[in-house]
Amino acid sequence: MLKRRLALALPGLLAMPAIARAQDWVPTRPIVLVVPYPAGGPTDVLARMVAGEMAKDLGTAVVVENVAGGGGSIGSRRVATGPADGTSIMLASNQTHATNVSLLPDGGGYDPVRDFVPIAGLADLQHILVVRPDVPANSVPELLALAKARPGSLTCASTGQGSASHLTLELFRAKTGADMVHVPYRGSSPMLNDLLGGHVQASFATTPTVLTQVQTGKLRGLAVASPRRSPHLPELPTLAEAGVQGVEADAWFGLFAPAAVPAPALARLRALALAAMAREPVRARTTEVGMTVNVRDADAMGAFLKEDIARWAEVIRVANVKPE
């Protein structure tokens, strides 16, 4: 009986030192949180909020470093090949960790699954299907009917060849057969200017890009390409609610570390990230900058990542998408 009780207790006893080591882990130098995009904008706001909360809990500085370029691949490579001791982590995205592997030569020089481990998923950027007010479509079915009646006449802008907004369009076209002409731009500002100026008619744009224009009637929102309605535009249906299944295309952001980070450091980083995203000021500010809070623990993030890589690889293959 004594042996049986010891055997039942043994897993818990063995886990206790690991938990203690995780709580005791403190980095030997400041943690660098690499953001593989330029400073400013919702991405940077999210990273700096989480870094500040983690630093407060840890008692050690967490420094945000913007390492832009190569569609996020330059910063990603830096972290993948950098110190694997818990002091170098990154804010990853659907671009860096789900689509670059299929779009860039040699996947950008890193493997998002082999070279990284997830810390936590943090938030999403939803894509809103918008049209100009002069487009005679007040719903997704009406837009599809218009595209069918006028094949090749509707133009749909994106923030660039191979960007999330472009891939969302390609997924939409694959699921609906809509004959819409893709017009790529170099970023959201020129795309929005031409959309408002009447040079293009529609777009799958992120919430921060078009929120004000939809609220003021300068653009008409038709649906959200997301599993959930927008907290910013709750009156808009999801595409599934509008009759188009399988077009969930949120741009996501999460924290990742190099694959070889020791278990105690990784466990502490995961706990710190989840604690940061549980705080109401962080959640409120994340929503305020146009994002949707979507916290995933490491296991959920890892499983989702593999699904997302496979999903976008198929879209890119079928549409023969090539990066600029």
ZICOR-V721604 format. One record per residue. SS is DSSP state (H for helix, E for strand, - for the rest). OMEGA is omega in degrees with one decimal (NA if undefined). BURIAL is I if it has 24 or more other ideal C-beta (glycine too) atoms within 12 Angstrom, else O. Layout:
ss:SS omega:OMEGA burial:BURIAL
ss:SS omega:OMEGA burial:BURIAL
//
This chain:
ss:- omega:179.1 burial:O
ss:H omega:179.6 burial:O
ss:H omega:-179.7 burial:O
ss:H omega:179.3 burial:O
ss:H omega:178.8 burial:O
ss:H omega:180.0 burial:O
ss:H omega:178.9 burial:O
ss:H omega:-177.6 burial:O
ss:H omega:-170.8 burial:O
ss:H omega:-180.0 burial:O
ss:H omega:179.1 burial:O
ss:H omega:179.0 burial:O
ss:H omega:179.5 burial:O
ss:H omega:-178.3 burial:O
ss:H omega:-174.6 burial:O
ss:H omega:178.5 burial:O
ss:H omega:179.7 burial:O
ss:H omega:178.1 burial:O
ss:H omega:179.9 burial:O
ss:H omega:-179.6 burial:O
ss:H omega:179.2 burial:O
ss:H omega:-179.5 burial:I
ss:H omega:-178.1 burial:O
ss:H omega:-174.1 burial:O
ss:- omega:175.4 burial:I
ss:- omega:-179.0 burial:I
ss:- omega:-178.7 burial:I
ss:- omega:177.7 burial:O
ss:- omega:179.8 burial:O
ss:- omega:175.3 burial:O
ss:E omega:174.9 burial:I
ss:E omega:176.2 burial:I
ss:E omega:-178.5 burial:I
ss:E omega:171.5 burial:I
ss:E omega:-173.0 burial:I
ss:- omega:-179.8 burial:I
ss:- omega:179.3 burial:I
ss:- omega:177.0 burial:O
ss:- omega:-179.7 burial:O
ss:- omega:178.4 burial:O
ss:H omega:-175.5 burial:I
ss:H omega:-179.4 burial:I
ss:H omega:-178.8 burial:I
ss:H omega:178.2 burial:I
ss:H omega:-179.9 burial:I
ss:H omega:-178.2 burial:I
ss:H omega:-176.5 burial:I
ss:H omega:175.4 burial:I
ss:H omega:-178.1 burial:I
ss:H omega:178.1 burial:I
ss:H omega:-180.0 burial:I
ss:H omega:179.0 burial:I
ss:H omega:179.1 burial:I
ss:H omega:179.5 burial:I
ss:H omega:-179.8 burial:I
ss:H omega:-179.0 burial:O
ss:H omega:-174.6 burial:I
ss:H omega:-175.9 burial:I
ss:- omega:179.2 burial:O
ss:- omega:-178.4 burial:I
ss:- omega:171.6 burial:O
ss:E omega:-171.5 burial:I
ss:E omega:176.9 burial:O
ss:E omega:178.2 burial:I
ss:E omega:178.3 burial:I
ss:E omega:179.9 burial:I
ss:- omega:-172.3 burial:I
ss:- omega:173.1 burial:I
ss:- omega:175.6 burial:O
ss:H omega:-178.6 burial:I
ss:H omega:-179.8 burial:I
ss:H omega:-174.4 burial:I
ss:H omega:-178.1 burial:I
ss:H omega:177.5 burial:I
ss:H omega:179.5 burial:I
ss:H omega:178.5 burial:I
ss:H omega:-179.6 burial:I
ss:H omega:-178.9 burial:I
ss:H omega:-178.8 burial:I
ss:H omega:-176.7 burial:I
ss:- omega:-177.0 burial:O
ss:- omega:-178.9 burial:I
ss:- omega:180.0 burial:I
ss:- omega:-177.4 burial:O
ss:- omega:-179.4 burial:I
ss:- omega:-177.8 burial:I
ss:- omega:178.0 burial:I
ss:E omega:-180.0 burial:I
ss:E omega:-178.9 burial:I
ss:E omega:169.6 burial:I
ss:E omega:-179.4 burial:I
ss:E omega:-179.8 burial:I
ss:E omega:174.3 burial:I
ss:H omega:177.8 burial:I
ss:H omega:-175.1 burial:I
ss:H omega:-170.6 burial:I
ss:H omega:178.4 burial:I
ss:H omega:-174.7 burial:I
ss:H omega:179.5 burial:I
ss:H omega:-177.7 burial:I
ss:H omega:178.8 burial:I
ss:H omega:-174.4 burial:I
ss:H omega:-172.1 burial:I
ss:- omega:174.1 burial:I
ss:H omega:-178.1 burial:O
ss:H omega:177.2 burial:O
ss:H omega:-177.4 burial:I
ss:H omega:177.0 burial:I
ss:- omega:177.8 burial:I
ss:- omega:176.6 burial:I
ss:- omega:-173.6 burial:I
ss:- omega:179.3 burial:I
ss:- omega:-177.4 burial:I
ss:- omega:-171.1 burial:O
ss:- omega:-175.9 burial:I
ss:E omega:168.5 burial:I
ss:E omega:179.7 burial:I
ss:E omega:170.3 burial:I
ss:E omega:176.9 burial:I
ss:E omega:167.3 burial:I
ss:E omega:-173.2 burial:I
ss:E omega:-171.2 burial:I
ss:E omega:179.3 burial:I
ss:E omega:166.8 burial:I
ss:E omega:-179.0 burial:I
ss:- omega:175.3 burial:I
ss:E omega:179.3 burial:I
ss:E omega:172.7 burial:I
ss:E omega:-178.5 burial:I
ss:E omega:173.8 burial:I
ss:E omega:173.7 burial:I
ss:E omega:-179.3 burial:I
ss:- omega:-178.9 burial:O
ss:- omega:174.2 burial:O
ss:- omega:-175.1 burial:I
ss:- omega:178.1 burial:O
ss:- omega:179.5 burial:I
ss:- omega:-179.9 burial:O
ss:- omega:178.0 burial:I
ss:H omega:176.9 burial:I
ss:H omega:178.7 burial:O
ss:H omega:177.2 burial:O
ss:H omega:178.9 burial:I
ss:H omega:177.5 burial:I
ss:H omega:178.8 burial:O
ss:H omega:178.9 burial:I
ss:H omega:178.6 burial:I
ss:H omega:-178.6 burial:O
ss:H omega:-178.5 burial:O
ss:- omega:-175.8 burial:O
ss:- omega:177.9 burial:O
ss:- omega:-177.2 burial:O
ss:- omega:179.5 burial:O
ss:E omega:178.8 burial:I
ss:E omega:-178.8 burial:I
ss:E omega:-174.8 burial:I
ss:E omega:173.3 burial:I
ss:E omega:179.9 burial:I
ss:- omega:175.2 burial:I
ss:- omega:177.6 burial:I
ss:- omega:-179.9 burial:I
ss:- omega:178.5 burial:I
ss:- omega:179.7 burial:I
ss:H omega:-180.0 burial:I
ss:H omega:176.1 burial:I
ss:H omega:-178.5 burial:I
ss:H omega:175.4 burial:I
ss:H omega:176.2 burial:I
ss:H omega:-178.6 burial:I
ss:H omega:177.0 burial:I
ss:H omega:178.0 burial:I
ss:H omega:179.5 burial:I
ss:H omega:-179.9 burial:I
ss:H omega:-177.1 burial:I
ss:H omega:-173.7 burial:I
ss:H omega:-174.0 burial:I
ss:- omega:-178.2 burial:O
ss:- omega:179.0 burial:I
ss:- omega:-179.9 burial:O
ss:E omega:-176.4 burial:I
ss:E omega:179.2 burial:O
ss:E omega:177.2 burial:I
ss:E omega:-177.2 burial:I
ss:E omega:174.7 burial:I
ss:- omega:177.0 burial:I
ss:- omega:177.5 burial:O
ss:- omega:-174.1 burial:O
ss:H omega:-176.7 burial:I
ss:H omega:178.0 burial:O
ss:H omega:177.5 burial:O
ss:H omega:-178.9 burial:I
ss:H omega:178.9 burial:I
ss:H omega:-179.2 burial:O
ss:H omega:176.3 burial:I
ss:H omega:178.5 burial:I
ss:H omega:-178.7 burial:I
ss:- omega:176.2 burial:O
ss:- omega:-178.8 burial:O
ss:- omega:173.9 burial:O
ss:- omega:-169.1 burial:I
ss:- omega:-174.2 burial:I
ss:E omega:175.9 burial:I
ss:E omega:161.8 burial:I
ss:E omega:-173.4 burial:I
ss:E omega:178.9 burial:I
ss:E omega:-176.3 burial:I
ss:H omega:-178.5 burial:I
ss:H omega:-177.4 burial:I
ss:H omega:-170.7 burial:I
ss:H omega:-174.4 burial:I
ss:H omega:-177.9 burial:I
ss:H omega:-178.1 burial:O
ss:H omega:176.7 burial:I
ss:H omega:-178.7 burial:I
ss:H omega:-178.5 burial:O
ss:- omega:176.6 burial:O
ss:- omega:178.1 burial:O
ss:- omega:172.3 burial:O
ss:E omega:178.8 burial:I
ss:E omega:174.8 burial:I
ss:E omega:-179.6 burial:I
ss:E omega:-176.6 burial:I
ss:E omega:178.8 burial:I
ss:E omega:178.9 burial:I
ss:- omega:-172.0 burial:I
ss:- omega:174.2 burial:I
ss:- omega:-176.0 burial:O
ss:- omega:173.0 burial:O
ss:- omega:-179.7 burial:I
ss:- omega:173.4 burial:I
ss:- omega:-178.9 burial:I
ss:- omega:179.9 burial:I
ss:- omega:-172.0 burial:I
ss:- omega:179.6 burial:O
ss:- omega:-179.2 burial:O
ss:- omega:175.6 burial:I
ss:E omega:166.1 burial:I
ss:E omega:177.6 burial:I
ss:- omega:177.8 burial:I
ss:- omega:177.4 burial:O
ss:- omega:179.5 burial:I
ss:- omega:175.1 burial:I
ss:- omega:179.6 burial:O
ss:- omega:-177.5 burial:I
ss:- omega:170.3 burial:O
ss:- omega:177.6 burial:O
ss:- omega:173.3 burial:I
ss:- omega:-167.8 burial:I
ss:- omega:177.8 burial:I
ss:- omega:166.9 burial:I
ss:E omega:-173.9 burial:I
ss:E omega:178.5 burial:I
ss:E omega:179.0 burial:I
ss:E omega:178.0 burial:I
ss:E omega:177.4 burial:I
ss:E omega:177.7 burial:I
ss:E omega:174.5 burial:I
ss:E omega:-171.8 burial:I
ss:- omega:-173.4 burial:O
ss:- omega:179.4 burial:O
ss:- omega:179.9 burial:I
ss:- omega:-175.5 burial:O
ss:H omega:-179.8 burial:O
ss:H omega:179.0 burial:O
ss:H omega:-178.9 burial:I
ss:H omega:179.5 burial:I
ss:H omega:-179.5 burial:I
ss:H omega:178.9 burial:I
ss:H omega:179.5 burial:I
ss:H omega:179.4 burial:I
ss:H omega:180.0 burial:I
ss:H omega:-178.9 burial:I
ss:H omega:179.7 burial:I
ss:H omega:178.3 burial:I
ss:H omega:-179.6 burial:O
ss:H omega:-176.3 burial:I
ss:H omega:177.0 burial:I
ss:- omega:-174.6 burial:O
ss:- omega:-173.5 burial:O
ss:H omega:178.4 burial:O
ss:H omega:178.5 burial:O
ss:H omega:179.8 burial:I
ss:H omega:-179.4 burial:I
ss:H omega:-179.2 burial:O
ss:H omega:176.7 burial:I
ss:H omega:177.4 burial:I
ss:H omega:-177.8 burial:I
ss:H omega:-178.5 burial:O
ss:- omega:173.0 burial:I
ss:- omega:179.1 burial:I
ss:- omega:174.8 burial:I
ss:E omega:178.8 burial:I
ss:E omega:177.8 burial:I
ss:E omega:-175.4 burial:I
ss:E omega:174.3 burial:I
ss:E omega:174.8 burial:I
ss:- omega:-172.3 burial:I
ss:H omega:-179.4 burial:I
ss:H omega:179.9 burial:O
ss:H omega:-179.6 burial:O
ss:H omega:179.5 burial:I
ss:H omega:178.8 burial:I
ss:H omega:179.1 burial:O
ss:H omega:-178.0 burial:I
ss:H omega:-179.0 burial:I
ss:H omega:177.6 burial:O
ss:H omega:-177.2 burial:O
ss:H omega:177.2 burial:I
ss:H omega:-178.2 burial:I
ss:H omega:-178.2 burial:O
ss:H omega:-177.2 burial:I
ss:H omega:175.5 burial:I
ss:H omega:179.3 burial:O
ss:H omega:177.8 burial:O
ss:H omega:-178.9 burial:I
ss:H omega:179.3 burial:I
ss:H omega:-176.6 burial:O
ss:H omega:-178.5 burial:O
ss:H omega:-178.8 burial:I
ss:- omega:-179.0 burial:O
ss:- omega:177.0 burial:I
ss:- omega:178.4 burial:O
ss:- omega:178.5 burial:I
ss:- omega:NA burial:O
//
